[in-house]
Amino acid sequence: MQESTDSIPKQPIDLPTAADPTPPKRLPKPERGERLEIFTDSFAFEGKAVGRREDGYVIFVEGALAKERVIAEVFKAKGSYADARIIEVLEPSPERRTPLCPYFGICGGCAQQHMTYESQLYWKKEQVRDLFRKIGKIEEPPVRDVIGSEAEFHYRNKMEFSFSDQRWLTDDEIGSDSAQDRFALGLHVRNRFDRVIDAKTCFLPKPIVTDILDFTRRFTIEHKLGVYSPDTTPDGLMRFLVVKTSHTTGEIMVNLVTSREEPETMQRFTTDLLSSVPSVTTVVNNVNTRRAQVAVGDFEKIYLGDGTIRDTIGRAEYRISANSFFQANTPQAERLYAVAAEFAELQKTDTLWDLYCGTGTISLFVADRVQSVLGVELVEAAIADARSNALSNGVSNADFIASDLRKALTTPEFLAEHQRPDVMIIDPPRSGMHPDVIREILKLAPERIAYISCNPATQARDVELLSAGYELLDLQPVDMFPQTYHIECVAKLRRRS
Ligand SMILES: C[S@@+](CC[C@H](N)C(=O)[O-])C[C@H]1O[C@@H](n2cnc3c(N)ncnc32)[C@H](O)[C@@H]1O
């Protein structure tokens, strides 16, 4: 489903400032397990501090912040740099704070709770600047301050929790009686897809999600429902708990993903859930009979409500079903789209192409500012959602096509059938755009492009490729995911005259 690309740029190792000397080559590699005292000087893309050994050899330290003295243990060493994990903070950075969550450091959900929010935003901007310097080859990238999220916690409108019989054990639990039962319902341990934390709390979704999590855990244990695991317990029932909450209507969807249909259990689950958490508005059961550990079923059954919740971005209202994509931070999605619309300098006479349009949320957000919109997206179900969202919002100037963009843009019939764009809004997956797509965009030559990306490394690479025909005028990072190292960024491009 992801667009294949030749290469995803790797993290540049001489992050983060151009003033840093390039690390000398061929320095002796540290041993795996070796402990080093390091003073970190900056904070790199993907959430690691960067420091140097006395001889200049670069060490990336997980868990450390910029400007702190730490003891770190090396777990991977390469020719020019090593990866290490923090063991002890000797002199803390002024950016360090106490994380709220008891699972911080172990859980894969958050990576930066130990850093003040202000500093998170500062480093995200620096990282965009650095990636555009190194990969985009732009000396002074025009990057604005990051637009922060109003809510630093409880902002996620969708959470996916895994059932597991491989609970992550605390140091106290190892070897104790409680280690016998390894049931867990929660999030994966960082970089460990075989271990799940039995999470009693989570600060990313609304607090009510914790009540649903608690109830589901109790219900599963009380009714001895068993956890599905493809190799060890293929007879187990429970696979995932997915909760979606609406920012604007307050509606709540609980989607239990099971390995088979058990209508009586689901009825009971729904009745008991409503007694415990009455504000739940719809209950869905996705049945996934395949081995693949994904939260999307082969089919779904609805046990309460109509299987959807409604949320709004701008003036458009969207119906969100269990398996349809929707931006995870609703108010920030609105800010992101507003930036894209501003950068695209939309005019009433414009033909706009919304490439990688998903369920058409951007198209509908801007449809009334242009003459017509064409949305193109690979996933047919998303295009079906886009068409029905357009209909229910009374948008009549938007057309949606399900196609691989690489194919669509190189097909003469596709190009013959559609009016050439004056402007494009592009929002590809993390891997960015295929070079063929970039080549075709250069040929189509829209006057203006707003390029949204959730991976500024691939965005910088693509902007460099587009620089044959386009000038980069502006970069606006938007923080969609506080406490994580993810960065969303919009680039404003104008065709060279
Ligand atoms: C980042 S999402 C865009 C989401 C959408 N713009 C929104 O704001 O909700 C990227 C989209 O690109 C689609 N996609 C991935 N590869 C594609 C391809 N080769 N051709 C067309 N669409 C593709 C994915 O299915 C996904 O919906």
The ligand as an SDF file (V2000), in Angstrom:
LIG
                    3D

 27 29  0  0  0  0  0  0  0  0999 V2000
   -0.4290   10.7140    4.6760 C   0  0  0  0  0  0  0  0  0  0  0  0
   -1.7620    9.8960    3.9820 S   0  0  0  0  0  0  0  0  0  0  0  0
   -2.7300   11.1900    3.3400 C   0  0  0  0  0  0  0  0  0  0  0  0
   -3.8870   11.4870    4.1780 C   0  0  0  0  0  0  0  0  0  0  0  0
   -4.8240   12.5530    3.7470 C   0  0  0  0  0  0  0  0  0  0  0  0
   -4.2510   13.5810    2.9190 N   0  0  0  0  0  0  0  0  0  0  0  0
   -5.4080   13.1560    5.0240 C   0  0  0  0  0  0  0  0  0  0  0  0
   -5.0110   14.2520    5.4140 O   0  0  0  0  0  0  0  0  0  0  0  0
   -6.2310   12.4870    5.6450 O   0  0  0  0  0  0  0  0  0  0  0  0
   -1.0490    9.2280    2.5200 C   0  0  0  0  0  0  0  0  0  0  0  0
   -2.0380    8.5350    1.6140 C   0  0  0  0  0  0  0  0  0  0  0  0
   -1.3510    8.1190    0.4490 O   0  0  0  0  0  0  0  0  0  0  0  0
   -1.9510    6.9330   -0.0280 C   0  0  0  0  0  0  0  0  0  0  0  0
   -0.9890    6.3050   -0.9520 N   0  0  0  0  0  0  0  0  0  0  0  0
    0.1230    5.6000   -0.6620 C   0  0  0  0  0  0  0  0  0  0  0  0
    0.7710    5.2440   -1.7740 N   0  0  0  0  0  0  0  0  0  0  0  0
    0.0560    5.7390   -2.8280 C   0  0  0  0  0  0  0  0  0  0  0  0
    0.2070    5.6820   -4.2370 C   0  0  0  0  0  0  0  0  0  0  0  0
    1.2310    5.0420   -4.7920 N   0  0  0  0  0  0  0  0  0  0  0  0
   -0.7070    6.3000   -5.0010 N   0  0  0  0  0  0  0  0  0  0  0  0
   -1.7500    6.9500   -4.4320 C   0  0  0  0  0  0  0  0  0  0  0  0
   -1.9590    7.0210   -3.1000 N   0  0  0  0  0  0  0  0  0  0  0  0
   -1.0750    6.4190   -2.2960 C   0  0  0  0  0  0  0  0  0  0  0  0
   -2.2280    6.1630    1.2550 C   0  0  0  0  0  0  0  0  0  0  0  0
   -3.2250    5.1950    1.0560 O   0  0  0  0  0  0  0  0  0  0  0  0
   -2.6660    7.2910    2.2040 C   0  0  0  0  0  0  0  0  0  0  0  0
   -4.0640    7.4540    2.1880 O   0  0  0  0  0  0  0  0  0  0  0  0
  1  2  1  0
  2  3  1  0
  2 10  1  0
  3  4  1  0
  4  5  1  0
  5  6  1  0
  5  7  1  0
  7  8  2  0
  7  9  1  0
 10 11  1  0
 11 12  1  0
 11 26  1  0
 12 13  1  0
 13 14  1  0
 13 24  1  0
 14 15  1  0
 14 23  1  0
 15 16  2  0
 16 17  1  0
 17 18  1  0
 17 23  2  0
 18 19  1  0
 18 20  2  0
 20 21  1  0
 21 22  2  0
 22 23  1  0
 24 25  1  0
 24 26  1  0
 26 27  1  0
M  CHG  2   2   1   9  -1
M  END
$$$$
